[in-house]
Amino acid sequence: MIKRRKGLSVICMLILVNNFIFSTGSVVIAKTTDENVTEETQLENPLENKLLEESLPEPSATVNTEETLETTEEESPILEASEPSAPPEATAETQEIETVEETDQSSEVVERKQAPSNEASLDEPKSETGDFTVIGGTIGKDYTYKQNVLSFNKSGEYHVTGETYTDRIVVAATNVRLTLNNAKIDVSSNNDQPALKINQNKSATINLVGENELKSGQNCAGLQNANYTEGALVITSDGGEYQGFAGKLTAIGGKFGAGIGGGLNGNGEAIIEGGQITAIGVGGGAGIGSGNKTANDSCRVTITGGTVMATAGENGAAIGSKKVSPKSGEVKITGGTVTATSKGNESGIVCGISGNGAVTITGGSVKAVDSNSFTDSINPRPTNDSDGVELCKLIPVQSDAKVLVDGVDYKVAGPHGDDEHYYLYMTKTSHKVTVTNDSKTRTYFVDWDKENEEFEFFSFGDFEPDNITGVEYSDNELILGGDNQTYTVTMRNGIEKTEVDRIKVTGKNVTVKLDDVKIDVSSKRDQAALLIAEDASATIDLVGENELKSGLNCAGLQNNNDTENSLVITSGGGEHEGYAGKLTATGGDYAAGIGGGYQGEGMVTIHGGEITATGGDETEDGRSGGAGIGGGYKRGGKVAIAGGKITATGGKGTSNGYGGGSGIGGGYTSSGEVTITGGMIIATGDALGSGIGGGSKGSGTVTINSGQITAFGGFDSAGIGGGNYGAAKVIIKGGEITATGGKQKTGQIGGGSGIGSGIEATGEVTITGGTITATGGYENIGIGNGYNGKAGSVTITGGSVKALDHNQNPDSITPRPTSDGNNPIELYRANASSYSTGQSLKVGTKDWPIAGKHAEDDFFYLYLPKEKHVITVGEQENFIDWQNEAFAPVPTYSLMIPSEVTLTNAETATTIELTNEFHGVAGYNKQVTTRLLNGSYLVLKNQADNKKQVQSAISYQPVVLPHDSERRESILKLDAPAALDESPIQAGNYQGQLTFKTTLATEGGNP
């Protein structure tokens, strides 16, 4: 009699549901042994909830205990949850799985483990899909499970999870997309059974999620493809993560089988697009490719991405097919990180007898290792479809980096384990390799050494350029010769500073980006750290912190081309303390910091960057130094500055104070031509050079349009203008300028002017705007000629000009200034205590250009013609006139009223006159109105008796004087006196007072 077990049908449902939940979520199932079975579930996945709800009876239903079940209680143990089929006890027929470790090329030392037989225990019920859980399709229609084989029979998308020692998967349809999610199949104990097989004329894309394992029986590949048609097997991974990579697959063939590809006597066809793949062939099978055989062997393997580690069985190829086979094959690698390790006498990557197969590599990092650890083990030699390619393993690994070869992304998937280099196959020529990630970019240049038949780094000495077009390296000189080329130059990896190498630009219109370049060749005579050749031109773009120090006779950054814009310094990238890239340039003796070398003219244009430039010194033989920026010894400098933060110091003279160059401008005995339109500049002349302008005994031509400028002259030299004994022509149109003349040289009297000429020289100064503070040197004036200078001129038509002598007395200008060369002008100190930055300053109707207030000073210093002026400082109006040899505030109008009017018995009339004292003065716009406050009558009191009064009727019209009228008048009429009451007027002296009120207002505005 067959017994029926209560609740068993419900328990069987739970086995299926739990099997699904096992792979995708967590489940808590509480069961009762009562006839009324209840289920309590806690699921993490909505799909799991839905499947469980569909599988369970209604909550209120009572399980039918009369269901027929063909088993007895003793024959059918109840399973509380589905688990992978457990391996049975070992039997005499238990098969052996090989885990091979070679000790030599001719033998295998085999570790063997016990594996279950292929027959499941009869008393263990299975779900309708065995140990697998399937999502997608319909069982019986799209896929089947029979005799431990899960077979997909129709195209579609399927998702498989589960762990098994008995079940396997077969693809029996085309265009199947099968996602393996933590699927683990080990049928290695069963001969001729592949864990996963693509049947002949069928095809599948295997999508990897999580960690998956496929281990097959003897004669089979771990993942076996019996369809030798391109695209029949594609392995990819578009979901999941495993140690930074997408899904993982470990595929191990049985004896004579490949890890992925063919079984015994089977060809290998596979495309790998992604994932972390470990493929191990056994007993002559390839890691990826064909199985073990001796004839008609062929393969077709394509790898476009992922991390692939392929290991061959004894005497097999890691990727490809055995080379003893006569048929051709093809291995194509366009991306990924591929490590192919062979055993025995085969190469890492092999395709048929040499000449029959083809290995094509156009991307990826490919490490093909033979049993002797040779890492370029490929046969036949690889090509890129047309030309031969060879291995370059010079490029260091960079974390999470993209690798580009000549601008083409090689799609490298990362390093080869702990290996510190990439393995890149390239044509036998020169290449640029760029390795870049979020933190840094490194550029390498390699070239094929024909003699040694290997790649080697281009030798650029201690430098590393990012562009080799027109580049040479010879005699410790990096030569940048490509016209219209842009080069980024850095120090070679591991080198912070070079004391042997230097840079020379020979191309035209070259851009050189200096990125943390540090060159010190100061010990080498006639060697410039960076040189612009005579016919070359360059823009030096500063990034990071750069240092250039040159040897005797050479500028730190030397320009041998004396044409305009042949050397431009700027900074379009990088930051250094709020400014873009930095440059410190120091000239050798007789040379400028930036500009000309010995007797070289300095043509320099600066648009940006933080720049510190120091000219070379005078030596013991009496030859003097160069400018900080500009000309070298005995040569002038032509410098234009439009921006940047610049500190420039002229070269020192000898210990007794002779020689020296300007901070910016000319070298010793040379003139300087300097134009400044912006920037923050501190310029100091040493020895006898000006701060900005001429060197010692050199004249200075300086034009300043804008900027914040501080200049200090050397001995007897101007802060801005000429060196000692040097004339000056200075034009200032704007900017905030502080200039200080040099003190006197030891044993002499006198010094240089703040702005103008040096000692005993002529200064020509024109100022039309700006805020200028100029202080003369010892016994010298603020602006104009230096000590004992003659002639010269100072013209001022704008700006606030504070000219101090060495005792800080203002108005120190010689010769006296004019507005046009003829009309003298004098100083007016306008109160600026209420002035705010951005407000206007006007003289009359003219905007008077300034650059703000003087430091710690509440006055503007305006030089004006000796006449009336309306000065508007912000909101404050000042009405001034030249009086008593100084400007002083004055009234803008006058009111003429008779001091005494004698009344008679008849009507008396007198004239009231209002005069505009600022009539015709520019900027004056006031209207004046005069009114009488007495009313209609004038009361007069007896001088002898105040109680006796009389009155006189008044007739008067107010006087209105517009700003454009010079004079207006009105008639005041007083009637004959009359008594205040009926009493008669007594004789006597009567007096009264008329009171007028005058209002001054802007026409159309408020008083």
LODO-948047 format. One line per 4 residues: number of its first residue (from 1); their letters; for each residue x, y, z of C-alpha. Coordinates in steps of 0.02 Angstrom, whole numbers, plus 50000, padded with zeros to 5 digits. Each point is the difference from the previous one (the first is absolute). Example, Ala and Ser with C-alpha at 12.3 -4.5 7.8 and 13.67 -1.06 7.14 Angstrom:
BEGIN
1) AS) 50615:49775:50390  50069:50172:49967
// end
This chain:
BEGIN
1) MIKR) 50000:50000:50000  50065:50171:49955  49999:50125:50140  49962:50182:49970
5) RKGL) 50103:50127:50093  49907:50153:50060  50064:50167:49938  50125:49922:49883
9) SVIC) 49935:50090:49846  50025:50167:50088  50176:49953:50052  50043:49956:49820
13) MLIL) 49944:50172:49945  50112:50077:50130  50147:49903:49931  49981:50084:49832
17) VNNF) 49971:50174:50071  50142:49985:50121  50114:49940:49859  49962:50162:49908
21) IFST) 50022:50108:50153  50166:49917:50040  50083:50085:49852  49923:50172:50004
25) GSVV) 49945:50046:50173  49969:49941:50177  49850:49906:50062  49934:49952:50171
29) IAKT) 49873:49860:49991  49906:49942:50154  49903:49839:49978  49879:49905:50110
33) TDEN) 49969:49814:50003  49815:50029:50022  49880:49953:49863  49965:50185:49976
37) VTEE) 50168:50051:49930  50044:50185:50015  50148:50089:49922  50091:50154:50065
41) TQLE) 50121:50078:49878  50119:50146:50008  50071:50039:49827  50118:50133:49938
45) NPLE) 49945:49994:49819  49825:50046:49935  50017:49867:49865  50032:49870:50134
49) NKLL) 49842:50054:50091  49900:49982:49840  50070:49827:49961  49969:49942:50178
53) EESL) 49821:50065:49999  49965:49908:49839  50074:49838:50071  49910:49995:50168
57) PEPS) 49817:49954:50033  49878:50132:50056  50030:50047:50183  49830:49934:50054
61) ATVN) 50010:49837:49903  50023:49831:50084  50124:49886:49916  49919:49846:49924
65) TEET) 50076:49852:50088  49927:49878:49875  50118:50053:49858  50078:49850:49917
69) LETT) 50187:49981:50020  50091:49845:49935  50117:49975:50146  50001:49948:50181
73) EEES) 50049:50102:50149  50158:49897:50018  50048:50019:49815  49970:50186:49990
77) PILE) 50093:50104:50126  49936:50178:50016  50125:50136:49947  49983:50160:50099
81) ASEP) 50085:50105:49861  50082:49964:49835  50189:49982:50004  50125:49953:49864
85) SAPP) 50010:49813:49975  50126:49938:50127  50138:49888:49936  49971:49818:50050
89) EATA) 50127:49891:50085  50146:49955:49886  49987:49836:49906  50123:49896:49903
93) ETQE) 49937:50082:49842  50019:50177:50064  50089:50102:49865  50155:50103:50027
97) IETV) 50012:50187:49957  50170:50067:49955  50072:50154:50084  50165:50005:49911
101) EETD) 50164:50074:50054  50151:49969:49887  50172:49961:50064  50074:49981:49826
105) QSSE) 49944:50000:49819  49970:49813:49986  49899:49952:50151  49853:50058:50104
109) VVER) 49989:49985:50188  49815:49978:50029  49905:50036:50158  49839:49906:49999
113) KQAP) 49841:50029:50097  49846:49894:50022  49850:50056:49899  49822:49936:50000
117) SNEA) 49936:49879:49871  49878:50058:49870  49851:49915:50078  49900:50095:50130
121) SLDE) 49934:49909:50151  49828:49932:49959  49928:50055:50165  50040:50186:49969
125) PKSE) 49857:50088:49909  50050:50145:49884  49909:50154:49938  49942:50005:49822
129) TGDF) 50164:50087:49952  50113:49895:50108  50130:50095:50100  49973:50154:49893
133) TVIG) 49881:50146:50016  49946:50076:49835  49923:50169:49968  49931:50035:49828
137) GTIG) 49908:49891:49876  49881:49857:50038  50053:49826:50048  49945:49871:49877
141) KDYT) 49982:50131:49865  50161:50101:49999  50110:49886:50103  49998:49827:50073
145) YKQN) 50081:49904:50140  50027:49815:49969  50127:49876:50061  50100:50133:50092
149) VLSF) 50010:50112:49845  49925:50175:49997  49974:50032:49813  49954:50168:49926
153) NKSG) 49906:49962:49840  49940:50171:49944  50077:50171:49976  49976:50119:50145
157) EYHV) 50071:50069:50160  50025:49886:50148  50073:50020:50173  50075:49847:50087
161) TGET) 50064:49978:50177  50043:49847:50102  50140:49884:50056  50009:49820:49944
165) YTDR) 50110:49846:49985  49878:49908:49886  49911:50121:49886  50062:50090:49847
169) IVVA) 49940:50123:49867  49979:49981:49812  49959:50139:49876  49895:49920:49863
173) ATNV) 49940:50158:49912  50071:50153:49916  50009:50174:50072  49984:49946:50180
177) RLTL) 50052:50130:50130  50044:49906:50158  50044:50093:50159  50100:49899:50125
181) NNAK) 49978:50070:50174  50110:49910:50126  49975:49839:49904  50120:49860:50050
185) IDVS) 50000:49838:49901  50125:49861:50037  49976:49843:49895  50185:49965:49991
189) SNND) 49971:49821:50059  49891:49958:49849  50090:49959:49838  49938:50084:49842
193) QPAL) 49889:50120:50095  50033:50188:49978  49937:50115:50135  49929:50119:49868
197) KINQ) 49992:49959:49815  49949:50095:49843  49936:49869:49877  50046:49997:49816
201) NKSA) 49918:50137:49898  49939:50084:50160  50058:50162:50081  49999:50090:50167
205) TINL) 50057:50155:50091  50056:49957:50176  49977:50149:50116  50095:49990:50164
209) VGEN) 49938:50061:50168  50085:49956:50163  50120:49852:50012  49970:49854:49885
213) ELKS) 50091:49833:49979  49991:49870:49862  50097:49837:50020  49977:49865:49870
217) GQNC) 50037:49816:49981  50135:49916:49897  50004:50043:49813  49896:50158:50029
221) AGLQ) 50033:50187:50013  49947:50091:50157  49889:50111:49890  49987:49899:49839
225) NANY) 49951:50072:49831  49962:49870:49867  49952:50132:49871  50153:50059:49903
229) TEGA) 49910:50154:49933  50054:50176:50039  49895:50075:50139  49931:49831:50058
233) LVIT) 50069:50031:50176  50013:50175:50073  50051:50027:50182  49963:50169:50076
237) SDGG) 49953:50081:50164  49885:50149:50014  49955:49981:50183  50073:49956:50169
241) EYQG) 50168:50041:50073  50147:49892:50047  50155:50084:50070  49972:50151:49890
245) FAGK) 49954:49897:49847  49831:49939:49941  49947:49818:50024  50125:49860:50018
249) LTAI) 50014:49832:49912  50119:49858:50037  49991:49866:49864  50103:49840:50019
253) GGKF) 50001:49868:49866  50005:49814:50028  50150:49902:49940  50033:50040:49815
257) GAGI) 49878:50147:50007  50023:50188:49991  49947:50114:50139  49889:50094:49876
261) GGGL) 49977:49936:49823  50021:49823:49934  50002:49830:50081  50105:49853:49938
265) NGNG) 50022:50020:49812  49894:50156:50009  50037:50169:49924  49996:50158:50105
269) EAII) 49883:50147:49964  49972:50137:50129  49978:50188:50013  50037:50080:50169
273) EGGQ) 49936:50177:50025  50011:50020:50188  50006:49924:50172  50139:49923:50102
277) ITAI) 50037:49836:49913  50111:49858:50061  50010:49859:49871  50103:49843:50033
281) GVGG) 50029:49864:49872  50050:49824:50053  50100:49864:49914  50048:50095:49844
285) GAGI) 49845:50107:49990  50017:50188:49978  49952:50121:50136  49890:50083:49868
289) GSGN) 49990:49919:49830  50004:49821:49936  50008:49837:50094  50139:49874:49988
293) KTAN) 50024:49917:49832  50132:49974:49869  49912:50037:49835  49881:50127:49925
297) DSCR) 50022:50107:50153  49936:50178:49983  49936:50141:50105  49925:50174:49995
301) VTIT) 50015:50103:50158  49958:50186:50014  50028:50102:50158  49937:50179:50005
305) GGTV) 49995:50034:50187  50003:49933:50176  50137:49920:50103  50047:49831:49927
309) MATA) 50117:49872:50076  50021:49847:49890  50107:49851:50051  50038:49853:49886
313) GENG) 50004:49817:50038  50163:49904:49973  50071:50043:49828  49849:50105:49958
317) AAIG) 49982:50182:49952  49931:50119:50130  49899:50086:49862  49977:49924:49827
321) SKKV) 50044:49826:49938  50150:49884:49997  50131:50049:49873  50022:49822:49935
325) SPKS) 49830:50011:49916  49997:50039:49815  49842:50104:49995  49997:50188:50024
329) GEVK) 49925:50094:50143  49981:50178:50060  50021:50090:50165  49948:50182:50002
333) ITGG) 50023:50115:50150  49936:50179:49996  49985:50039:50185  50004:49934:50178
337) TVTA) 50139:49934:50109  50051:49828:49939  50121:49881:50088  50032:49840:49901
341) TSKG) 50110:49869:50085  50052:49843:49907  50079:49839:50059  50122:49881:49922
345) NESG) 50068:50048:49830  49858:50110:49937  49992:50189:49991  49880:50105:50103
349) IVCG) 49896:50045:49845  50006:49881:49851  49900:49982:49839  50049:49852:49891
353) ISGN) 50165:49964:49918  50100:50159:49978  49934:50091:49849  49829:49916:49996
357) GAVT) 49922:50089:50149  49988:50184:50044  50015:50098:50161  49935:50179:49989
361) ITGG) 50026:50122:50144  49937:50179:49987  49965:50037:50182  50003:49938:50178
365) SVKA) 50145:49946:50109  50055:49825:49947  50120:49896:50103  50037:49835:49911
369) VDSN) 50110:49891:50112  50081:49834:49958  50070:49869:50118  50166:50095:50006
373) SFTD) 49912:50159:50059  50033:50085:49834  49865:50134:49988  49990:50022:49811
377) SINP) 49952:49821:49959  49889:50017:49844  50005:49891:49844  49982:50053:49863
381) RPTN) 50064:50176:50034  49854:50123:50022  49946:50138:49882  49877:50144:50007
385) DSDG) 49911:49932:49844  50132:50073:49885  50167:50028:50087  50095:49899:50127
389) VELC) 49987:50052:50181  50123:49970:50141  49991:50003:50188  50037:50156:50102
393) KLIP) 50004:49968:50187  50079:50164:50053  49844:50097:50052  49968:50001:50189
397) VQSD) 49828:49957:50066  49893:50141:50068  49848:49965:50109  49829:50006:49913
401) AKVL) 50080:50074:49845  49955:50012:49818  50142:49955:49881  50011:50086:49831
405) VDGV) 50125:49959:49864  50019:50141:49875  49833:50067:50061  49907:49833:49979
409) DYKV) 49921:49924:50155  50075:49824:50023  49855:49956:50117  50115:49924:50129
413) AGPH) 49902:49926:50146  50134:50025:50131  50166:49921:50053  50054:49819:49988
417) GDDE) 49986:49957:50183  50150:50071:50092  50095:50038:49840  50058:50181:49994
421) HYYL) 49996:50021:49811  49878:49990:49855  50032:49881:49854  49959:50099:49843
425) YMTK) 50022:49939:49821  50043:50139:49877  50076:50020:49828  50189:50013:49988
429) TSHK) 50011:50189:49998  49985:50147:50119  49847:50014:50111  49924:50115:50129
433) VTVT) 49921:49909:50147  49889:50098:50120  49945:49926:50166  49868:50105:50086
437) NDSK) 49883:49991:50148  49908:50128:50107  50157:50053:50094  50136:50011:49869
441) TRTY) 50051:49971:49820  50168:49931:49948  50064:50000:49822  50135:49882:49935
445) FVDW) 50087:49990:49832  50072:49837:49939  50095:49954:49843  50047:49835:49919
449) DKEN) 50185:49963:50017  50041:49907:49840  50170:49945:50061  49939:49921:50160
453) EEFE) 49827:49960:49931  49904:50069:50146  49908:50157:50052  50092:50129:50100
457) FFSF) 49952:50166:50075  50041:50153:49897  50147:50083:50085  49955:50177:50047
461) GDFE) 50125:50009:50140  49918:50061:50159  49847:50066:49907  49837:49924:49944
465) PDNI) 49908:50088:49857  49824:49949:49950  50029:50029:49814  50148:49940:49899
469) TGVE) 49960:50086:49836  50159:50091:49952  50084:49953:50164  50183:49952:50017
473) YSDN) 50112:49968:50147  50185:50028:49974  50146:50055:50108  49888:50018:50154
477) ELIL) 49883:50115:49905  49815:49968:49970  49965:50084:49832  49820:50047:49962
481) GGDN) 50001:50030:49813  49822:49973:49938  49919:50156:49928  49828:50038:50075
485) QTYT) 50019:49856:50122  49947:49995:50183  50114:49908:50122  49969:49964:50183
489) VTMR) 50167:49971:50084  50018:49920:50171  50144:49923:50093  50026:49814:49970
493) NGIE) 49922:49888:50130  50108:50001:50156  50099:50157:49949  49962:50162:50094
497) KTEV) 50136:50111:49927  50132:49985:49866  50174:50076:50007  50054:49935:49830
501) DRIK) 49855:50016:49877  49921:50153:49922  49865:50048:49874  50016:50088:49832
505) VTGK) 49857:50058:49889  50040:50005:49814  49824:49992:49928  49888:50147:49958
509) NVTV) 49839:50039:50093  50037:49863:50128  49904:49985:50164  50101:49925:50142
513) KLDD) 49904:49954:50157  50124:49992:50142  49929:49886:50135  50110:49996:50155
517) VKID) 50159:50011:49898  50157:50040:50100  50165:50030:49909  50161:50060:50083
521) VSSK) 50147:50013:49880  50073:50151:50091  50168:49911:50011  50013:49981:49810
525) RDQA) 50067:50145:49900  49900:50057:49847  49854:49884:50037  49824:50069:50016
529) ALLI) 49873:49898:50096  49868:50042:49868  50047:50083:49836  49894:50072:49860
533) AEDA) 50108:49989:49844  50031:50147:49885  49868:49956:49871  49879:49915:50120
537) SATI) 49850:50063:50098  49913:49928:50150  49862:50022:50128  50055:49934:50169
541) DLVG) 49844:49942:50093  50034:49977:50186  49924:49856:50099  50056:49958:50176
545) ENEL) 50167:50063:50067  50144:50020:49879  50181:50055:50026  50128:50051:49868
549) KSGL) 50180:50042:50049  50128:50029:49863  50187:50008:49986  50119:50143:49965
553) NCAG) 49945:50116:49857  49825:49924:49989  49828:50056:50058  49897:49882:50105
557) LQNN) 49870:50002:49862  50094:50068:49851  49926:50070:49840  50121:50021:49854
561) NDTE) 49862:50063:49884  49983:50189:50007  49832:50008:49911  49838:50046:50089
565) NSLV) 49904:49857:50085  50140:49876:49968  49991:49957:50186  49831:50005:50089
569) ITSG) 49979:49939:50178  49826:49956:50062  49910:49878:50109  49839:49918:49948
573) GGEH) 50000:49860:50127  50050:49951:50174  49991:50101:50159  50134:50066:50116
577) EGYA) 49944:50100:50151  49857:50080:49905  50098:50026:49841  50025:49884:49854
581) GKLT) 50165:49908:49973  50162:50063:50072  50172:50035:49926  50162:50046:50086
585) ATGG) 50133:50052:49873  50178:50046:50047  50125:50061:49872  50184:49961:49999
589) DYAA) 50126:50140:50015  49978:50139:49869  49826:49936:49953  49819:50037:50040
593) GIGG) 49889:49889:50104  49878:49995:49853  50050:50075:49832  50173:50030:49930
597) GYQG) 50162:49911:50034  50172:50081:49993  49981:50150:49883  49829:49931:49954
601) EGMV) 49844:50104:49980  49854:49943:50105  49834:49989:49907  49872:49939:50128
605) TIHG) 49809:50003:50011  49913:49943:50159  49813:49964:50011  49990:49902:50162
609) GEIT) 50078:49888:50130  50093:50030:50161  50175:50046:49945  50159:50036:50097
613) ATGG) 50143:50056:49889  50176:50048:50055  50135:50067:49886  50178:49936:50004
617) DETE) 50134:50093:50095  50156:50096:49953  50160:49900:50009  50175:50041:50055
621) DGRS) 50056:50053:49827  49881:50149:50010  49864:49943:49881  49833:50039:50078
625) GGAG) 49836:49907:50021  49838:49989:49903  49821:50050:50035  49882:49894:50100
629) IGGG) 49889:49999:49846  50068:50077:49841  50174:50027:49930  50165:49919:50042
633) YKRG) 50168:50085:50021  50013:50154:49886  49834:49962:49915  49829:50075:50015
637) GKVA) 49840:49912:50044  49827:50015:49924  49873:49935:50122  49808:49998:49996
641) IAGG) 49903:49944:50153  49811:49975:49996  49972:49894:50155  50071:49885:50131
645) KITA) 50087:50021:50166  50179:50051:49964  50152:50031:50108  50152:50057:49901
649) TGGK) 50173:50047:50065  50144:50065:49896  50170:49918:50008  50119:50061:50133
653) GTSN) 50147:50111:49967  50173:49984:50076  50036:50022:50183  50045:50183:49973
657) GYGG) 49827:50036:49928  50031:50007:49813  49902:49914:49863  49834:49913:50017
661) GSGI) 49840:49981:49899  49823:50061:50020  49865:49899:50082  49902:50005:49837
665) GGGY) 50077:50077:49844  50181:50022:49949  50160:49918:50055  50160:50092:50043
669) TSSG) 50024:50159:49892  49843:49957:49905  49828:50073:49981  49839:49914:50042
673) EVTI) 49834:50014:49911  49861:49939:50113  49810:50001:49975  49887:49945:50142
677) TGGM) 49813:49976:49979  49964:49893:50153  50068:49887:50135  50073:50013:50175
681) IIAT) 50182:50050:49982  50145:50029:50118  50156:50056:49908  50168:50040:50081
685) GDAL) 50154:50069:49914  50162:49945:50076  50163:50097:50006  49970:50142:49876
689) GSGI) 49845:49938:49907  49822:50067:50008  49855:49900:50069  49911:50010:49832
693) GGGS) 50089:50077:49851  50186:50017:49963  50146:49907:50072  50154:50084:50067
697) KGSG) 50036:50149:49885  49850:49950:49897  49844:50097:49958  49825:49938:50032
701) TVTI) 49843:50012:49895  49854:49942:50104  49812:50000:49965  49880:49946:50135
705) NSGQ) 49815:49982:49962  49944:49898:50150  50060:49882:50135  50062:50003:50179
709) ITAF) 50182:50049:49988  50137:50025:50128  50171:50052:49937  50165:50034:50091
713) GGFD) 50148:50079:49914  50180:49953:50033  50136:50125:50048  49971:50169:49915
717) SAGI) 49862:49923:49893  49815:50032:49981  49868:49885:50068  49918:50013:49827
721) GGGN) 50101:50076:49859  50188:50014:49975  50146:49914:50083  50138:50104:50073
725) YGAA) 50046:50133:49873  49856:49933:49896  49862:50106:49924  49819:49949:50009
729) KVII) 49838:50011:49904  49857:49941:50109  49815:50000:49955  49874:49949:50131
733) KGGE) 49817:49981:49950  49937:49900:50148  50041:49876:50135  50047:50003:50182
737) ITAT) 50183:50046:50001  50129:50020:50137  50174:50049:49941  50153:50038:50105
741) GGKQ) 50163:50072:49935  50166:49926:50051  50111:50076:50132  50166:50079:49959
745) KTGQ) 50150:49894:49964  50136:49997:50131  50113:50152:49984  49876:50100:49894
749) IGGG) 49853:50112:50034  49826:49988:49927  49893:49856:49944  49869:49952:49873
753) SGIG) 49824:50064:49985  49851:49896:50046  49936:50015:49820  50111:50077:49868
757) SGIE) 50187:50000:49971  50151:49946:50096  50134:50116:50066  50052:50142:49884
761) ATGE) 49877:49946:49865  49841:50065:49921  49828:49931:50039  49846:50017:49891
765) VTIT) 49844:49947:50094  49818:50004:49942  49859:49948:50117  49819:49990:49945
769) GGTI) 49929:49883:50132  50032:49881:50143  50044:50014:50183  50185:50037:50010
773) TATG) 50114:50014:50151  50177:50048:49949  50139:50026:50126  50170:50069:49952
777) GYEN) 50165:49928:50054  50123:50093:50111  49991:50188:49966  49889:49967:49851
781) IGIG) 49825:50039:49944  49849:49886:49983  49967:50025:49814  50108:50071:49861
785) NGYN) 50187:50019:49982  50123:49910:50109  50123:50092:50109  50081:50143:49903
789) GKAG) 49897:49956:49847  49957:50135:49874  49857:50041:49882  49870:49862:49992
793) SVTI) 49812:50018:50020  49855:49939:50106  49824:50004:49929  49850:49953:50106
797) TGGS) 49819:49996:49941  49928:49867:50112  50029:49884:50146  50043:50028:50181
801) VKAL) 50186:50040:50004  50087:50000:50167  50179:50053:49968  50110:49996:50155
805) DHNQ) 50179:50050:50023  50114:49898:50110  49934:50095:50150  49820:49953:49958
809) NPDS) 49951:50177:49949  49861:49995:49869  49998:50092:49834  50178:49949:49960
813) ITPR) 50003:50018:49811  50141:50073:49895  49982:50080:49877  49832:50070:50055
817) PTSD) 49857:49911:49916  49888:50067:49863  49838:49940:49922  50063:50014:49822
821) GNNP) 50182:50050:50006  49958:50184:50022  49862:50031:50128  50061:49974:50177
825) IELY) 49900:49894:50121  50006:49989:50188  49954:49876:50135  49829:49993:50080
829) RANA) 49974:49878:50142  49820:49942:49993  49924:49924:50155  49961:49817:49966
833) SSYS) 49950:49944:50173  49822:49962:49943  50053:49924:49834  49960:49818:49969
837) TGQS) 50077:49884:49872  49904:50007:49838  49940:50178:50020  50048:50128:49871
841) LKVG) 50120:50145:50010  49963:50147:49886  50087:50162:49961  49863:50106:49924
845) TKDW) 49905:49884:49886  50151:49893:49960  50026:49830:50081  50168:50006:50084
849) PIAG) 50069:49823:49987  50072:49929:50159  50031:49825:50068  49932:50026:50176
853) KHAE) 50070:50088:50152  50182:50008:50051  50050:49881:50138  49961:50071:50172
857) DDFF) 49955:50168:49927  49832:50092:49994  50046:50122:49863  50009:50001:49812
861) YLYL) 50143:50097:49923  49936:50091:49846  50103:50115:49890  49891:50135:49924
865) PKEK) 50015:50165:49906  50002:50152:50114  49816:50044:49981  49830:49961:50069
869) HVIT) 49947:49817:50004  49855:49894:50053  50072:49840:50075  49879:49857:50037
873) VGEQ) 50070:49863:50110  49868:49865:50010  49849:50097:50065  50100:50148:50067
877) ENFI) 50013:50160:49895  50144:50119:50021  50005:50176:49926  50178:50064:49995
881) DWQN) 50104:50140:49926  50184:50041:49995  50030:50132:50133  50157:50052:50089
885) EAFA) 50106:49870:49911  49887:49857:50049  49832:49924:49961  49866:50044:50127
889) PVPT) 49810:49984:50017  49906:50155:49935  49817:50058:49989  49909:49962:49840
893) YSLM) 49892:50161:49999  49990:50176:50073  49847:50104:50051  50013:50190:49987
897) IPSE) 49881:50091:50120  50015:50187:50042  50060:50017:50178  49888:50154:50029
901) VTLT) 49841:50068:49920  49931:50170:50049  49811:50015:49993  49915:50158:49947
905) NAET) 49822:50060:49988  49995:49922:49828  50028:49819:49944  50179:49943:50011
909) ATTI) 50076:49867:49882  50164:49904:50008  50081:49855:49901  50036:49825:50069
913) ELTN) 50134:49910:49895  50045:49812:49999  50164:49950:49914  50056:49822:49947
917) EFHG) 50183:49989:50049  50017:49829:49913  49918:50052:49840  50083:49902:49859
921) VAGY) 50095:49882:50116  49986:49821:49939  49892:49893:50110  49910:50142:50087
925) NKQV) 49811:49971:49994  49928:50099:50146  49850:50115:49995  49993:50140:50131
929) TTRL) 49837:50077:50064  49990:50153:50116  49840:50038:50096  49949:50141:50121
933) LNGS) 49940:49936:50168  49924:50163:50069  49828:49978:49926  49898:50148:49931
937) YLVL) 50059:50136:50120  50163:50061:50073  49984:50060:50180  50119:50141:50051
941) KNQA) 50034:50051:50180  50044:50170:50070  50179:49990:50056  49965:50116:50147
945) DNKK) 49842:49911:50053  49972:49821:49943  49817:50014:50043  49974:50122:49859
949) QVQS) 49987:49903:49835  49951:50030:49821  49978:49880:49853  50036:50000:49814
953) AISY) 49917:49887:49871  50120:49884:49904  49995:49951:49818  50128:49863:49947
957) QPVV) 50013:49854:49878  50122:49857:50046  50160:49987:49898  50028:49832:49912
961) LPHD) 50173:49975:49925  50020:49844:49887  50171:49917:49992  50027:50061:49822
965) SERR) 49963:50182:50042  50137:50113:50061  49892:50131:50088  49817:50037:50047
969) ESIL) 49920:50148:50094  49834:50055:50073  49928:50171:50056  49955:50025:50183
973) KLDA) 49870:50138:50030  49957:50078:50168  49850:50118:50020  50006:50160:50103
977) PAAL) 49994:49959:50187  49829:50000:50080  49942:49993:50180  49950:49833:50072
981) DESP) 49842:50081:50072  49911:50167:49989  50133:50087:50102  50103:50125:49903
985) IQAG) 50180:49954:49954  50122:50084:50115  50162:50066:49932  50156:49896:50031
989) NYQG) 50122:49871:49930  49909:49838:49956  50090:49840:49948  49943:49828:49940
993) QLTF) 50084:49839:49931  49966:49901:49842  50038:49811:50009  50036:49898:49843
997) KTTL) 50014:49808:49981  50104:49922:49862  49977:49819:49944  50130:49903:49900
1001) ATEG) 49934:49847:49908  50049:49886:49858  49890:50042:49854  49862:49872:49997
1005) GNP) 50064:49929:50165  49997:50029:50186  50081:50145:50095
// end
